[in-house]
Amino acid sequence: MKQFTRTYTDDDGTTYIWKYDLDKFSRGPIETTVNYSKESLSEGGKTKNNKIDQKYLNPANGKYVGYGRAKSLGLI
């Protein structure tokens, strides 16, 4: 069993998916995916309180971007 996936869920419903392939990299996951729940997002698509750590939902592509990129795109 050299390839496997682990899924973790936070109390707020955010899901983390870690994909492993021990043939490619034996010391950790080769891919991680975070699926934010609607409950974990506050108003404006923010995920955290600290301005540096905030992530904003870009409606053009459905991905999360950092504060600086969100400001340059005019999301905030």
Secondary structure by P-SEA (a helix, b strand, c coil): cccbbbbbbcccbbbbbbbbbcccccccccbbbbbbcccccccccccccccccbbbbcccccccccaaaaaaaccc
